[in-house]
Amino acid sequence: MSPKKAKPVKRKSTKERKPKRKNCGLCMERLMTLDYKDAMRLRKYITERGKIVPRRISGNCARHQRALTDAVKRARVIALLPFSAE
């Protein structure tokens, strides 16, 4: 039997970059409260299927994501936004 040769070990490059964290758009606008009647602003955070966009995609902070969820749910109840795609 012949001795097995060791395979070279791949090392991670030290120059690999992590993706830059998204900034909360609502914090940048210094918007403290979200109004459920502002349907045009809320539509930016809803998919074409009617789902609320998650925080990791929208880039919102936790405070604004919770407020956004409440505002979208209220807007759906009074029929400003759809519950689902038509």
C-alpha positions as a printed NumPy array, in Angstrom:
array([[  0.   ,   0.   ,   0.   ],
       [  1.211,   3.426,  -0.819],
       [  0.981,   6.252,   1.726],
       [ -1.851,   8.727,   1.136],
       [ -0.916,  12.275,   0.376],
       [ -2.47 ,  14.988,   2.49 ],
       [ -4.74 ,  17.407,   0.683],
       [ -3.989,  21.1  ,   1.014],
       [ -6.209,  22.853,   3.541],
       [ -8.299,  25.732,   2.252],
       [ -8.04 ,  28.746,   4.467],
       [-10.505,  31.559,   4.573],
       [ -9.287,  34.732,   3.048],
       [ -8.795,  37.51 ,   5.543],
       [-10.103,  39.939,   2.951],
       [-13.621,  38.464,   2.848],
       [-16.127,  41.125,   3.735],
       [-19.351,  40.817,   5.633],
       [-22.335,  42.474,   3.986],
       [-23.003,  45.941,   5.302],
       [-25.912,  46.184,   7.737],
       [-28.928,  47.971,   6.316],
       [-29.995,  51.136,   8.068],
       [-33.583,  51.552,   9.168],
       [-35.251,  53.838,   6.637],
       [-37.786,  55.009,   9.191],
       [-35.046,  55.984,  11.66 ],
       [-33.262,  57.87 ,   8.884],
       [-36.455,  59.886,   8.291],
       [-36.711,  60.436,  12.063],
       [-40.208,  59.01 ,  11.959],
       [-41.269,  58.012,  15.469],
       [-44.82 ,  56.852,  14.777],
       [-46.291,  55.036,  11.812],
       [-49.809,  55.969,  10.812],
       [-52.014,  53.111,   9.658],
       [-53.843,  55.537,   7.341],
       [-50.666,  56.168,   5.317],
       [-51.281,  53.281,   2.905],
       [-48.689,  54.37 ,   0.348],
       [-45.856,  54.169,   2.895],
       [-47.099,  50.811,   4.197],
       [-47.285,  49.301,   0.691],
       [-43.482,  49.508,   0.445],
       [-43.259,  46.919,   3.222],
       [-45.742,  44.428,   1.76 ],
       [-45.033,  41.847,  -0.948],
       [-47.193,  41.486,  -4.038],
       [-48.807,  38.509,  -2.285],
       [-49.835,  40.704,   0.645],
       [-47.297,  39.447,   3.185],
       [-45.357,  41.757,   5.487],
       [-41.688,  41.936,   4.46 ],
       [-39.393,  40.543,   7.192],
       [-36.953,  42.711,   9.071],
       [-33.831,  41.147,   7.573],
       [-35.011,  42.153,   4.089],
       [-36.594,  45.534,   4.809],
       [-33.722,  46.629,   7.062],
       [-35.999,  48.075,   9.747],
       [-34.98 ,  48.229,  13.373],
       [-36.955,  46.125,  15.861],
       [-39.006,  49.058,  17.159],
       [-40.131,  50.175,  13.726],
       [-40.778,  46.62 ,  12.517],
       [-43.191,  46.07 ,  15.429],
       [-44.917,  49.394,  14.748],
       [-45.069,  48.578,  11.037],
       [-46.683,  45.206,  11.733],
       [-49.34 ,  46.796,  13.948],
       [-50.043,  49.522,  11.382],
       [-50.368,  47.023,   8.519],
       [-52.737,  44.839,  10.534],
       [-54.917,  47.837,  11.413],
       [-54.938,  49.019,   7.796],
       [-56.03 ,  45.555,   6.675],
       [-58.951,  45.512,   9.098],
       [-60.348,  48.788,   7.773],
       [-59.67 ,  47.705,   4.16 ],
       [-56.898,  50.162,   3.281],
       [-54.596,  47.231,   2.48 ],
       [-55.47 ,  43.764,   1.161],
       [-55.188,  40.657,   3.326],
       [-53.905,  38.655,   0.36 ],
       [-53.302,  38.844,  -3.374],
       [-56.328,  38.922,  -5.594]])
